[in-house]
Amino acid sequence: MKLVLIGYMGSGKSSVGKALASELGYTFLDLDAHIESVERKSISKIFDEKGEIYFRKKENRVLRELMSSEGNIVMATGGGTPCYGNSMEFLMDQEETVIIYLKASLNFLTDRLFLERLNRPLIAHINNKTNMMDFIRKHLFERSFYYNKASLKVDVENTSVDKLVNEIKSNLL
């Protein structure tokens, strides 16, 4: 089985993914980390040097490679992964694959990401909460169409990683 976590930046895909994979005895894969390893540079450096179109094509190729791997996996995708190319349709067509949307509100994401912005190159330049909220609102508006195609939606707000893992597990049975 393959469990694919989607959702906006800061929704907990990597944290929940690692814990879920550990709990289930699956292999954890982080799509962004794998791209960084293949390219030997950070995502933000790839964007700066080669542009978003290059990155999205690379992301789609690496996604397909990782999904073809044998065995049970939990994969954390990038926040934009399901929204570009035909990535979401590709994921939905995969056998024994469950797409899980880690859903968070605009206010929750704004508060979390504003505090973490200096560790996230794509938003490090945003210097106040109003601008952060506008940035996230625009993305959520554009991306929610894709996110909501997931077969399982889990609200991540005010919930521990352990509780999220248990909720996902109970919905898989």
C-alpha atoms as a printed R data frame, in Angstrom:
    type eleno elety resid chain resno       x      y       z
1   ATOM     1    CA   MET     A     1   0.000  0.000   0.000
2   ATOM     2    CA   LYS     A     2   1.084  3.545  -0.679
3   ATOM     3    CA   LEU     A     3  -0.112  6.424   1.494
4   ATOM     4    CA   VAL     A     4   0.446  9.858  -0.028
5   ATOM     5    CA   LEU     A     5   0.163 12.930   2.185
6   ATOM     6    CA   ILE     A     6  -0.843 16.182   0.532
7   ATOM     7    CA   GLY     A     7  -1.635 19.600   1.969
8   ATOM     8    CA   TYR     A     8  -0.307 23.090   2.294
9   ATOM     9    CA   MET     A     9   3.156 23.951   3.581
10  ATOM    10    CA   GLY     A    10   3.144 23.706   7.379
11  ATOM    11    CA   SER     A    11   0.275 21.222   7.579
12  ATOM    12    CA   GLY     A    12   2.556 18.537   9.032
13  ATOM    13    CA   LYS     A    13   3.093 16.212   6.065
14  ATOM    14    CA   SER     A    14   6.666 15.339   7.007
15  ATOM    15    CA   SER     A    15   6.066 14.998  10.757
16  ATOM    16    CA   VAL     A    16   2.888 12.971  10.379
17  ATOM    17    CA   GLY     A    17   4.399 10.977   7.516
18  ATOM    18    CA   LYS     A    18   7.450  9.899   9.514
19  ATOM    19    CA   ALA     A    19   5.340  8.913  12.519
20  ATOM    20    CA   LEU     A    20   2.752  7.085  10.382
21  ATOM    21    CA   ALA     A    21   5.433  5.157   8.491
22  ATOM    22    CA   SER     A    22   7.107  4.185  11.757
23  ATOM    23    CA   GLU     A    23   3.813  3.067  13.293
24  ATOM    24    CA   LEU     A    24   2.876  0.968  10.256
25  ATOM    25    CA   GLY     A    25   6.368 -0.358   9.522
26  ATOM    26    CA   TYR     A    26   6.337  1.344   6.099
27  ATOM    27    CA   THR     A    27   9.150  3.200   4.355
28  ATOM    28    CA   PHE     A    28   8.923  6.983   4.653
29  ATOM    29    CA   LEU     A    29   9.728  9.063   1.565
30  ATOM    30    CA   ASP     A    30   9.866 12.849   1.465
31  ATOM    31    CA   LEU     A    31   9.437 14.022  -2.127
32  ATOM    32    CA   ASP     A    32  11.136 17.399  -1.612
33  ATOM    33    CA   ALA     A    33  14.085 15.815   0.228
34  ATOM    34    CA   HIS     A    34  14.478 13.285  -2.559
35  ATOM    35    CA   ILE     A    35  14.490 16.035  -5.211
36  ATOM    36    CA   GLU     A    36  17.110 17.943  -3.197
37  ATOM    37    CA   SER     A    37  19.227 14.791  -3.030
38  ATOM    38    CA   VAL     A    38  18.941 14.124  -6.773
39  ATOM    39    CA   GLU     A    39  19.672 17.752  -7.684
40  ATOM    40    CA   ARG     A    40  22.266 18.232  -4.924
41  ATOM    41    CA   LYS     A    41  20.745 21.593  -3.995
42  ATOM    42    CA   SER     A    42  17.847 23.007  -1.994
43  ATOM    43    CA   ILE     A    43  14.377 23.465  -3.442
44  ATOM    44    CA   SER     A    44  14.724 27.242  -3.132
45  ATOM    45    CA   LYS     A    45  18.058 27.134  -5.006
46  ATOM    46    CA   ILE     A    46  16.463 25.024  -7.763
47  ATOM    47    CA   PHE     A    47  13.681 27.629  -8.056
48  ATOM    48    CA   ASP     A    48  16.223 30.477  -8.121
49  ATOM    49    CA   GLU     A    49  18.608 28.892 -10.612
50  ATOM    50    CA   LYS     A    50  16.328 26.913 -12.912
51  ATOM    51    CA   GLY     A    51  12.832 28.265 -12.317
52  ATOM    52    CA   GLU     A    52   9.516 26.798 -11.298
53  ATOM    53    CA   ILE     A    53   8.782 25.071 -14.619
54  ATOM    54    CA   TYR     A    54  12.013 23.072 -14.380
55  ATOM    55    CA   PHE     A    55  11.242 22.216 -10.747
56  ATOM    56    CA   ARG     A    56   7.664 21.079 -11.468
57  ATOM    57    CA   LYS     A    57   8.829 18.811 -14.305
58  ATOM    58    CA   LYS     A    58  11.520 17.314 -12.072
59  ATOM    59    CA   GLU     A    59   9.007 16.936  -9.248
60  ATOM    60    CA   ASN     A    60   6.607 15.045 -11.521
61  ATOM    61    CA   ARG     A    61   9.357 12.679 -12.747
62  ATOM    62    CA   VAL     A    62  10.616 11.970  -9.219
63  ATOM    63    CA   LEU     A    63   7.044 11.438  -7.975
64  ATOM    64    CA   ARG     A    64   6.502  8.790 -10.657
65  ATOM    65    CA   GLU     A    65   9.807  7.091  -9.838
66  ATOM    66    CA   LEU     A    66   9.066  6.948  -6.120
67  ATOM    67    CA   MET     A    67   5.524  5.682  -6.684
68  ATOM    68    CA   SER     A    68   6.909  2.817  -8.761
69  ATOM    69    CA   SER     A    69   9.040  1.589  -5.860
70  ATOM    70    CA   GLU     A    70   8.180 -1.764  -4.347
71  ATOM    71    CA   GLY     A    71   6.745 -2.189  -0.889
72  ATOM    72    CA   ASN     A    72   4.622 -0.146   1.434
73  ATOM    73    CA   ILE     A    73   5.398  3.552   1.625
74  ATOM    74    CA   VAL     A    74   4.215  6.764   3.212
75  ATOM    75    CA   MET     A    75   5.145  9.746   1.057
76  ATOM    76    CA   ALA     A    76   5.081 13.398   2.052
77  ATOM    77    CA   THR     A    77   4.669 15.561  -1.041
78  ATOM    78    CA   GLY     A    78   5.418 19.230  -1.501
79  ATOM    79    CA   GLY     A    79   2.512 21.613  -0.963
80  ATOM    80    CA   GLY     A    80   2.141 22.264  -4.689
81  ATOM    81    CA   THR     A    81   2.777 18.728  -5.938
82  ATOM    82    CA   PRO     A    82  -0.833 17.705  -6.621
83  ATOM    83    CA   CYS     A    83  -1.577 20.971  -8.424
84  ATOM    84    CA   TYR     A    84   0.878 20.838 -11.304
85  ATOM    85    CA   GLY     A    85   1.041 18.776 -14.439
86  ATOM    86    CA   ASN     A    86  -1.108 15.728 -14.026
87  ATOM    87    CA   SER     A    87   0.313 14.709 -10.651
88  ATOM    88    CA   MET     A    88  -3.013 14.426  -8.824
89  ATOM    89    CA   GLU     A    89  -4.618 12.403 -11.609
90  ATOM    90    CA   PHE     A    90  -1.533 10.177 -11.698
91  ATOM    91    CA   LEU     A    91  -1.777  9.574  -7.942
92  ATOM    92    CA   MET     A    92  -5.515  8.897  -8.119
93  ATOM    93    CA   ASP     A    93  -4.933  6.270 -10.828
94  ATOM    94    CA   GLN     A    94  -2.434  4.285  -8.744
95  ATOM    95    CA   GLU     A    95  -3.628  0.968  -7.346
96  ATOM    96    CA   GLU     A    96  -3.475  0.419  -3.596
97  ATOM    97    CA   THR     A    97  -2.822  4.120  -3.019
98  ATOM    98    CA   VAL     A    98  -4.614  6.307  -0.507
99  ATOM    99    CA   ILE     A    99  -4.257 10.074  -0.828
100 ATOM   100    CA   ILE     A   100  -4.571 11.842   2.519
101 ATOM   101    CA   TYR     A   101  -5.171 15.586   2.728
102 ATOM   102    CA   LEU     A   102  -3.816 17.136   5.920
103 ATOM   103    CA   LYS     A   103  -6.181 20.066   6.153
104 ATOM   104    CA   ALA     A   104  -5.587 23.264   8.098
105 ATOM   105    CA   SER     A   105  -7.352 26.611   8.179
106 ATOM   106    CA   LEU     A   106  -5.976 29.872   6.856
107 ATOM   107    CA   ASN     A   107  -5.549 31.265  10.382
108 ATOM   108    CA   PHE     A   108  -3.767 28.145  11.657
109 ATOM   109    CA   LEU     A   109  -1.372 28.115   8.691
110 ATOM   110    CA   THR     A   110  -0.731 31.849   8.950
111 ATOM   111    CA   ASP     A   111   0.162 31.631  12.638
112 ATOM   112    CA   ARG     A   112   2.367 28.560  12.179
113 ATOM   113    CA   LEU     A   113   4.152 29.694   9.035
114 ATOM   114    CA   PHE     A   114   4.736 33.241  10.197
115 ATOM   115    CA   LEU     A   115   6.720 31.836  13.137
116 ATOM   116    CA   GLU     A   116   8.598 29.390  10.868
117 ATOM   117    CA   ARG     A   117   9.118 31.709   7.895
118 ATOM   118    CA   LEU     A   118  12.853 32.213   8.367
119 ATOM   119    CA   ASN     A   119  13.347 28.442   8.029
120 ATOM   120    CA   ARG     A   120  11.285 28.318   4.824
121 ATOM   121    CA   PRO     A   121  12.978 30.097   1.928
122 ATOM   122    CA   LEU     A   122   9.791 30.435  -0.138
123 ATOM   123    CA   ILE     A   123   8.183 32.636   2.533
124 ATOM   124    CA   ALA     A   124  11.206 34.111   4.346
125 ATOM   125    CA   HIS     A   125  10.644 37.461   2.617
126 ATOM   126    CA   ILE     A   126   7.158 37.927   4.105
127 ATOM   127    CA   ASN     A   127   7.507 40.350   6.996
128 ATOM   128    CA   ASN     A   128   4.028 40.665   8.497
129 ATOM   129    CA   LYS     A   129   1.046 38.445   9.219
130 ATOM   130    CA   THR     A   130  -1.318 40.273   6.872
131 ATOM   131    CA   ASN     A   131   0.955 39.628   3.908
132 ATOM   132    CA   MET     A   132   1.472 36.032   5.055
133 ATOM   133    CA   MET     A   133  -2.283 35.519   5.232
134 ATOM   134    CA   ASP     A   134  -2.768 36.982   1.747
135 ATOM   135    CA   PHE     A   135  -0.008 34.745   0.342
136 ATOM   136    CA   ILE     A   136  -1.513 31.603   1.892
137 ATOM   137    CA   ARG     A   137  -5.105 32.583   1.001
138 ATOM   138    CA   LYS     A   138  -4.163 32.884  -2.674
139 ATOM   139    CA   HIS     A   139  -2.482 29.459  -2.663
140 ATOM   140    CA   LEU     A   140  -5.303 27.765  -0.776
141 ATOM   141    CA   PHE     A   141  -7.800 29.202  -3.243
142 ATOM   142    CA   GLU     A   142  -5.772 27.840  -6.170
143 ATOM   143    CA   ARG     A   143  -4.933 24.489  -4.590
144 ATOM   144    CA   SER     A   144  -8.037 23.440  -2.663
145 ATOM   145    CA   PHE     A   145  -9.611 22.019  -5.833
146 ATOM   146    CA   TYR     A   146  -6.773 19.482  -5.990
147 ATOM   147    CA   TYR     A   147  -6.431 18.910  -2.247
148 ATOM   148    CA   ASN     A   148 -10.125 18.086  -1.944
149 ATOM   149    CA   LYS     A   149  -9.804 15.215  -4.411
150 ATOM   150    CA   ALA     A   150  -8.038 13.214  -1.693
151 ATOM   151    CA   SER     A   151  -9.840 10.090  -0.543
152 ATOM   152    CA   LEU     A   152  -9.198 10.922   3.121
153 ATOM   153    CA   LYS     A   153  -9.249 14.374   4.704
154 ATOM   154    CA   VAL     A   154  -7.826 14.890   8.186
155 ATOM   155    CA   ASP     A   155  -8.067 18.136  10.164
156 ATOM   156    CA   VAL     A   156  -4.642 18.771  11.705
157 ATOM   157    CA   GLU     A   157  -5.525 21.707  13.951
158 ATOM   158    CA   ASN     A   158  -5.098 21.374  17.708
159 ATOM   159    CA   THR     A   159  -4.244 17.696  17.330
160 ATOM   160    CA   SER     A   160  -1.012 15.917  18.187
161 ATOM   161    CA   VAL     A   161   0.935 13.909  15.631
162 ATOM   162    CA   ASP     A   162   0.085 10.709  17.556
163 ATOM   163    CA   LYS     A   163  -3.635 11.448  17.398
164 ATOM   164    CA   LEU     A   164  -3.399 12.218  13.691
165 ATOM   165    CA   VAL     A   165  -1.587  8.927  13.078
166 ATOM   166    CA   ASN     A   166  -4.285  7.043  15.014
167 ATOM   167    CA   GLU     A   167  -7.064  8.835  13.092
168 ATOM   168    CA   ILE     A   168  -5.459  7.965   9.761
169 ATOM   169    CA   LYS     A   169  -4.903  4.355  10.808
170 ATOM   170    CA   SER     A   170  -8.519  3.966  11.936
171 ATOM   171    CA   ASN     A   171  -9.739  5.305   8.589
172 ATOM   172    CA   LEU     A   172  -7.556  2.862   6.668
173 ATOM   173    CA   LEU     A   173  -9.011 -0.219   8.337
